[in-house]
Amino acid sequence: MVELEHAFDLLNQLGLPISANTLDACLDDAAKADCTYLIFLTKLLEAELLSRQQRSLETRLKLSRLPQKKGLDSFDFHFQPTIDERQIRELETLAFAHRQENVIFLGPPGVGKSHLGIGLCLEAIDKGMTVYFTSMDKLLADLSKAQSEGKLSHRWKVYQRPDILMIDEIGYSNLNRMTGNLFFQLVCMRYEKGSILLTSNKGFGDWGELMGDTALATAILDRLLHHAHVVNIRGDSYRMKERRKAGGTFLQVTPTDAVKP
């Protein structure tokens, strides 16, 4: 039919490819159900909107660079009874992100800090927010390289734009004066403008040594903690738990207490 082909071309020209591709099928369904013009149009546009939302979700997920897709539903709260599940569920509402507040997970390796952080990031992406994930080492290496190449202003934008910036594994490597200053600048840039989600195996009392400068660490923590939710986790490692299930052997270690804030 000439009219159908013309409508198909118009929808494509308007940037509505899903509507164009489903037009014929929707017309058949409408005829069988004896739908009104308004119902037919609504169904056609709903299919277009759903497709766009799905593509947008996939794009945000790809750009987030999350290393895995572990949601909060797969987190075993029974294994880590020191975690207040109500606090995590409150964070899951993403009110902290809407208020540009920070979230900091503290605890020894393997207790689920990254899992919880990534779970919150996935929830944010699902709700239409933008997220960017990096480890502390990769972040500082990237900023240091950009500074040496005179491209720091461009790289700052990458870390300023997202609604939530997740920085994983703070505490495994000490910073020097240059990298400490770069991290301080980043924290200042996002202060009250965007949420930072951190995981660290170091308590705040150790950050002076970690940053290589007590005064700098104090200034960083002052901004991070001004509007922050701190989740302090203690307990056994999930990885040790899985190794036990698999019948593996490992060195016996003393259970680690909570990291002191």
C-alpha positions, 0 to 999 in steps of 0.5 A: 500500500502506498499510504503504508509505505509513506507512513513508514518513510515519515516515521523513519524521517522523524527518527522513530525506527521502532514505530516504523518497523512495528507499524504493519504489525500494530495496524493488524493488531488494531484491526483485529481488536477494533482499537480506536485511533488513539489506542493504536497511536498510544501502543505504537509510541509506547513501543518506541519509548520502551526501545529508547529506554532500553537503548539508553539503559544499555548505553549508561551501563556500558559507559559506567565501566562497571567490572561486573553486574552484581546487584544488591539482590544477590548480596548475602546479608546473613553472611555479614550480620554486622551490616545493617540491611535497612541502611543499605535499603535506604541507600538503594532509594538513591536519595543520597545521590539526589542530594549529592551525598557520598557513600563510603564502605570500610572494611577488610578485603573480601567482605562485600564492599565492592559488591554493595557499591556496584549494586547501588551503581546498578540501581542508579543506572536502572533509574536513569542516572549516570555512573562511572567506575574506576579503581583508585590506582587507575584513577591516579594513573589516568590523572597523572598521565593527563597532567604530564601530557597537558590534558588534565582539563579534559580528563577532569570532565570524565570524573565530573560528569557522572551522577555517581563516581565510584572509586574502588580499592582505596588503601592498597597503595600510598599516594605521593604529593602529586597524586594526593593533590590530584585526588584532593582536587577531584574531591573538591570538584565534586563536593556538593555537586555529585556523589562519590562512592568509595570503598577502602580497607583503611580506616580514616585514622590511617589516611594521613599515612595513605595520603602522605600528608596529614593536613591533606588527608584532613582536608580530603576527609572534611569534604568527603564526610561532610555529607556522607553515609559510612558503612563499616563492615567487619567479618569473614571474606566471601572469597574464603567462604567460597573456597571452603565450599569448594573444599580448598585449603588456605592459611588460617587467619584471625577474623578481622575486626571492623576498620576503625573510622 
